[in-house]
């Protein structure tokens, strides 16, 4: 059957809306994620014999009318629409119009409908269903049913599809959740889907070399951080890994099929969870003589020996959530990390020669104006290669959202207000002693203090002199910073 998988347009006049990142927005840095989960599902559907179009509208900065023109002649039987919390009303509206236009079965995917399936379906009666959590195999099962029933499944038919919530007339039914996929090696390389359906030059990570390809070596995260949406809502707490052979096979595929690629990004929640697996990955990369730099999400608890091994295998940068400079705040967000360990991690990363992109998230429980200053002080002391400072963004299905909602700290439950008019992050969490404006003001100050230091600018200029790709990244970042803070 014919299947359309769409990352729908949202505010294309202002930039590329990065729907799949943990805090969806049009970013000041220009960072823009691949529609990775849509791509994984596309590959599995094609493997099962379906004809698919994967259309990433934000990547092309096209509006809805242009999307329809690009679909000329393609009449889908199943339409899959990606969503995010701040764009949910827009996404549902587009899905509803696609239903009216094509008469296909329409299903929404992503963390938001996973957390709020019934609420999402109530937004517009033209949407048929949502798929909850990881949806690769859910869509395969749904497509097989639709094909067998000529697109007209009964209520009893749909009751047999685990992992969906669906509408039959005025009734909304939430089925039991589907098991998470275990055999990840059986899912086609996501990079092969990128090659067939997308233009890899449309995607950019501010902390990484360009162009870049993003993959995962495993899904799920066992840590209990209260703010992180994907483990709580989408991928779950149990880690499921691809085999090392399968991961490195894909690295070889990328090198062969994307000759201009300068870096691979492992978008696992935490690639460095298992020291033994990290060593095995490093050994396999070295054994095959693979020569490409890569970056990964990590925690600030990797030991020096593991970092040395990963560096030898091409590790260039770790993206690390440090979050706070106050131990009580870290404990309140269930980070399970000690500040002294973070300091040692940074010492070791410098010894190993691995750059660090440090992430600082302010506004968590126990946060005060005094702890904010401790966070900035820690950031300046640690001296990561790059840093980001964000006010807390609370998404449905997370502990931090429940905490904020229960205590009356959310200024609004209108999800469109999670962004400003230009599609950039807008803090909506406010407490009497620490308002949303306080958090935004602090983040602005912290970025200026971090990036406009003479010592930092000098160090980055010297790095750029010896690495042309690094210089290009630095120039782009510097221009964006100037636009944000100096040309006002």
N, C-alpha and C positions, 0 to 999 in steps of 0.2 A: 504494500500500500504506500501511498504518498504521504510524507510527514514533513511538516514545517516546524523547525525549532527556531524560535526568535528571541533574541535579546532586543527588546523593543526600544524605540527612540524615546528620549526624555531630555528636554531642554537642549537640543542640538545647537541652538544659536549661541549658547554660552560655553560649550566645550564638550568633551567626551565624558559622559556619565559612567563612572566605574561601578557598575552594579554588583559585581561579585566580590569586591574587597570587603573586609570585615566591617568597615564603616562606609557604606556606599555614598558616593558624592562625586562631583566634579572637583578635582583636587587642585590646589594651588601649585603643586610641584609638577603637574602634568602626568602623574602616574595613572596608568590605565591598564586594568587587568584583562587577560583573556577570559572569554566565557567558558571556562574550563569544564564546569560540570555539564553544561549543555553539550560541549564537544565530546565528553566521554559518553554521554547518552547517545549522541549521533553515531559515534563509531559502533556502539553495540547494536543499535537499530539497523544500521547498514549491514553489519555482520549477519543479522537475522533476515536479510533479504529485502529490506524496505528501502524505498527511494527517498532520500532526505535532502532537504535544503536547510543549512544552518546560516541564518541571516543575523549578523551582528550590526544593528543599526547605529549604536553609539560609536563603534569603531570607525564607521564611514561618515559619521555626523550627518546622517540623512534623516529626513522627517518621515512621518507615516505615509504620506502620499508617494514618496519615492520608494518606500518599501513595497507598496502595492504594485508600482510599475515594474520593480525588479522581479516580482512574482508572476509576471504576465505569462499565462499559459500553464502555470503550475497550479493545479486544483487539489489542495491537500485534503486527505481524509481524516487526519489527526493533526491538531495544532498544539504545540507546546510553547508556552510563553513564560520566560523567566521574569522574576519579580524581585523587589527589595522593599524594605519597610518604607523609606521616604518617598518612593515612586509608586507605591502600591495602587493608588487611585488611578493614576495614569496607566499603569500596566493592565489593570482590570478593564479599563475603558477600551484599550486597544484590543484586548482579548475578546471582549464582547462584540466589538465591531467586526473582527475577523470571523466570529461565529455567524453574524448576520450576512456577511459577504460570501462566505464559502459553504456554510451549512455543515462544517466539519465538527467533530468532537473536540472541544477545547479544554485543555488542562493547564493549570498554573503550577509552577515549581519554584523552589527556593526556600530560604529560611523562614520568611514571613508566613506563607501559607502552611508551612510545616508547624509553626508555633500556633497559628490561629486559623485552622482550616475552616471552621464554621463561619467565623467573622468574615473571612475573605470571600467565601461563597455568597454571603449575604450582600456584598457590595453591589453585585449585578447578577440578575437571574439568568442572563445569557451564558454565563460560564458554567460548563458542565461538571468540572471536577478539579481537585487539586491533588498533587502527589506529594506525600510527606517524606521528609528526610532524603537520603540518597535515592535517586529515582531511576537509575539506569535500567534495572531489571523490572521495575514497576511498569515502565513505559513499554518494554518488550512484551510483558504479559498483557497489558492493555491493548497494544496494537494487534496482538494475535486474536484477542477477543473481538475487537472491532472488525477485523478482517473476516472472521468466521460468521459474524452477525450482520455483515454488510453495513456496518456503521450504526446499527440500531440495537444496541444491547438492552436487555431488560434489567429491571432492578435486581432480579435474582442473579443475573450474569455478573453485574458489577459488584455484588456482595462477595463474589469469589475472588476479587482482585485485592490482595492485601496491600496496604500502604496508600490507599486513596480515600478521600472524602468526596462524595458526589451528590448531585441534585437529581431528584426525580419528582417533577412537578414542583410542589411547594415544600417537599420534604428534603432535608439535608441529612445524609447518613455518613458517619465516620467509621470506616472499617478498621480492623485491628492493624497495627503497624506491621510492615514487612520486615523480614530479617535483613540485616545489613549484608551486602555482598561480601563473601569470604574469599573467593578465588579471583583476586584482582588481576592475575596474569591472563585470565580469559577475556578481559576487556581490551579491545584494540588500543594501540598507542594513541594517546590524545594528540601527540604531535603529528601523526598521520592524518588526523581529522583537520588540524590547523592547515596542513599543506593543501588539502583538497578544497576546503571551504573558506579559509580566511587569508588575509594578507598580514603576515607576521610583522610587517613594518608599522602596523597601526598600534602596536602595544609597547608600553614603556614603563619601566620601573625607575624612579628617580635615583635609587641607591645602586642600580645595576648598570652594567655596560649594555649598549644598544647596538644592534637588535638582540632581543632575548626571546627564549622559548621557555614556557612554564609547564612543569609536570609535577606529579606527586609520586613518591615511592611507597606511600602508605596512607591510610585514612584513619581518622580518629585520634583522640588525645586523652590520656588518662588523668591529666591535671584538672583541678577543681576551680580554676579562676572564675569568679562570679560574673565577669563582664564579657567573656569571649563567646560569641554567638554560635560559631560553627560546631564546637564540641557539644554544646548544650542542646542545640536544636536540629542540627543537620547530620553530622558525621558520627556523633556518639562518643562515649568515653573509652570504648574498647578499640585498641589499635589493631589494624589489619594491614599486613605488609605484602607488597609484591616481592617476588623472589629477587635476590641480588642479580641473578643472570638476566631476568626480564628488564630490570631497571637499566642495567648497563647496555643491554641490547638496544634500548630506546635511545640512550645517549649516542651510540654508534649510528642509529638511524638519523638522529638530528644532525650530526656532523656531516653525514653523506647527503642529506636532502635539504639542508639549510646552510649552504656554504658560507653565507655572510654572517651567520650567528656568532656573536662574541661571548655569550654567556647563557647558561642554563640556570633557571631558578627552580629549586625544589620547594613547592608551596605546601608541603606537609605542615601540619600544625607545629610539629617539632621533629625535624629530621634526626636530631642528635639524642633521641631518647635512650637508645640502646648502644652502649660502647662496643659490644661485640659485633653488632651489625654494622656500625660505622667502620670498624676495622676491616670487616669483610668487603664492604663497598669500596673502600680505599684500595684494598689489595686487588680486587677485580678490575678496577679502573686502570691501575698501574700495570697489571698483567697484560691487558689488551693494548697498552700503549696509547690510551686515549689522551689527547691533548686539547682540553677545553676548560676554561675557567667556569666555576659555578658558585652560586650563592644559595642560602637556605635559611629557613626559620629555625631558630635555636633557642634554648634557655641559657641563662647565665650560670650554668653549672657544669659545663663540659671541662674535663680535665686536660692538662697540658699534653699528655701523650696522645690522646685522641685528636686534639687539634693539630699536632704535628703530622699525624697520619693523614688526616683530611686535607691538610695543606699540600702535602706531597701529591695528593690525588686531584688537585685542582681547585680546592676551596679558596675562594677569594674573599667572601664576605658572609657574615651571619647577621640576620635581622633578629634582634633580641628585645623582648619586652622587659624593660627594667621597671617601668611604671612609676615608682615612687622612691624618694630618698628617706622616707620615714618607715621604720620597721613596723610600727603599729598599723599604719595604713596598708602596708604589704600584707600583714596578717589578716586584716579585715577583708581583703579581697581574695583570700585563700590562695595566695601566690606560692606559698610553701618555698620561700627563698629568703636567705639572710643577706643583708647588705654587705657583710664582710665577705661572703662568698662571691657576690657580684664584683667587688673590688679585686679579688684574686683572679676571677675570670678575665677581667680586663688586662691585668698584668700578664696573664698567660697568653691571651690573644695577641698582644703586642710581640711577645717572644716568638710565637708561632708565625707571625706575619699575616694574620687573618684580620681583615677590617671588620668593624662592627657598626651597624646602623642601629642606634639606640632609640627605643620607643618609650615615651613617658606619657602616662595617662593620668590626668588629674581630675579630682572630684569624687573619688571613691569614698566609702564610709570611713569615718575618722579623719577625713581631710579637713585641714584648717589653713588659714592664711600663713601660719608659721610652717606647716609641713610643706606647703607649696615652695617656700624659699629653700627648704632642705632639699627638695627635689632638684631645683635649679643648681644649687651648690654641688650636688652629687654629679649632675650632668657635666658641669664645668670641670670637676675633678677627674672624672673618668675619661673625658675627651674621646668619645666615640668618633668614628670617621664622619658620620652624619647623624643627625638626631631629628626626631619629630616630637612635638608637644601637642597633645590633644585634650580637650575637655571630654569627660566621659559621655559616651553615647549609649543610651539604654535601649536595647531592642527586645521586643516581646519574646518570651520563652527563656529569658536569662534571669538569673538570681538578682542582678542589679536592677533590672526593670521591675521585678516584683517588689524589691525593697523601696525603690523610688515611688512606685505607685501607691504602695501601702502607706507610706509616710507623707504623701501629698507633695512630693518634690518635683513632679512633672508639671511643667507650666501648661502643657496641653497634651491631649491624646489624639490630636489631629496629626497624623503621621507626615503629612506634607510639610509641616512646620519643622521637621527634623533637618530641613535644608533652608537656606535663604532663597531669595528670588532668583539668584544666579546658579542655584544648584550646589552651592558649597555648604559645608557643615554648619549647622546652627544648633548651639547648645540649648536644650529645653529642660535641663535639670537644674533646679534652683532651691537652695536652702536659705533660711533667714540669715545665717551666719556666713554663708558662702554662696553667693548668687551665680547665676549663669554668666553674668557680665564679669564678675570677678574671675571666673575660670578662663573666659575668652581673653580678657586683658592680661592675665598671667601668661597664657600661652604665647600671645603676641610679644610680650616682653622677653620671655625665655628664648624665643627664636632669635630676636635681635641680639640679645646678650651672647648667645651661643655662636651665631654665624658672623657677626660683625666684629669679633675680636681680631686685632691685628695679628696675633700669634696664629689664629686659625687660618686667616686668609693667606698668610705667608706660607704656612705648611701646605695648604691645598695648592697654592701656585707652584711650589716646588714639586709636588706630586705630578701635577699636570705637565711640567716640563719634560718628565721622563716617561709619560704615558699619554699618547695623543687621544686615546679614547676616554681616558679619565679627564683630560682637559675639556673635551666636548661636553661631557656630563656636567662638569663644574661650571662651564659657561652658561649652559641651559639653566642650571639651578640658580646661579647668580643673577641671571636676568629675571627669573621669576621672583626672586627675593626682592630685587629692586622695584619691580612692579608692585609688589605687595606692600612694601614699607616706605619707599622713598619717593615714589611718584604719586603722592596723594595730595 
